[in-house]
């Protein structure tokens, strides 16, 4: 149960960060004024500036790379080396 609650918390945090990083949205609304119809457009920018988005992506890549290094270090490099040789030189015939 604790794992599900922890996963749900991380999912909500991820979705909030994803909502901050979504592209600009455009909305169109028609306003009825007498016999004329006015069309208004609304543009909203991103919630965070572009430079901060680039910094967050860079930090995320560093964290992901560090985690991947630790996993691979534990799985591959920490294992003891095998004592058997896998390479055998070819025998040469002497005439």
C-alpha positions in Angstrom: 0.0 0.0 0.0 2.9 2.3 0.8 4.4 1.7 -2.6 1.1 2.6 -4.4 0.8 5.8 -2.4 4.4 6.7 -3.1 3.9 6.0 -6.8 0.8 8.1 -6.9 2.6 11.0 -5.3 5.4 10.8 -7.9 2.8 10.6 -10.7 1.0 13.8 -9.5 4.4 15.6 -9.2 5.3 14.5 -12.7 1.9 15.6 -14.1 2.2 19.0 -12.5 5.7 19.5 -14.0 4.4 18.3 -17.4 1.6 20.9 -17.2 4.2 23.6 -16.6 6.1 22.5 -19.7 3.2 22.2 -22.1 3.2 24.3 -25.3 1.4 27.6 -25.5 -2.4 27.4 -25.8 -4.7 29.4 -28.0 -8.3 30.1 -27.4 -10.9 31.7 -29.6 -14.1 33.1 -28.4 -17.0 34.6 -30.3 -18.7 37.5 -28.7 -22.2 38.4 -29.9 -22.7 42.2 -30.0 -26.0 43.1 -31.6 -25.8 42.2 -35.3 -22.0 41.9 -35.4 -20.0 38.9 -34.2 -16.6 39.7 -32.8 -13.9 37.0 -32.7 -11.4 37.4 -29.9 -8.2 35.4 -29.6 -6.4 34.7 -26.4 -2.8 33.6 -26.2 -1.2 32.3 -23.1 2.5 31.6 -22.8 4.2 28.8 -20.8 4.1 29.0 -17.0 7.9 28.9 -16.9 10.4 30.7 -19.2 12.3 28.8 -21.8 15.7 29.2 -20.2 14.4 27.6 -17.0 12.9 24.8 -19.0 16.3 24.1 -20.6 18.0 24.2 -17.1 15.4 21.7 -15.7 15.9 19.4 -18.6 19.7 19.5 -18.2 19.4 18.8 -14.5 17.0 15.9 -15.2 19.4 14.4 -17.7 22.3 14.6 -15.2 20.2 12.9 -12.6 19.1 10.2 -15.0 22.7 9.7 -16.2 23.9 9.4 -12.6 21.2 6.9 -11.7 22.0 4.8 -14.8 25.7 4.9 -14.0 25.0 3.6 -10.4 22.7 0.8 -11.7 25.3 -0.3 -14.3 28.1 0.0 -11.9 26.3 -2.2 -9.4 25.3 -4.8 -12.1 28.4 -4.9 -14.3 31.5 -3.4 -12.7 31.0 -4.7 -9.1 31.0 -8.3 -10.2 34.2 -10.2 -9.8 36.2 -10.9 -12.9 36.1 -14.5 -14.2 39.3 -16.5 -13.8 38.8 -18.5 -17.0 40.2 -17.1 -20.2 37.8 -16.6 -23.0 40.5 -16.1 -25.6 42.8 -18.9 -26.9 45.5 -18.1 -29.4 45.3 -20.1 -32.7 47.7 -22.9 -33.0 50.2 -22.5 -35.7 51.6 -25.4 -37.7 55.4 -25.6 -38.0 56.7 -27.2 -41.1 
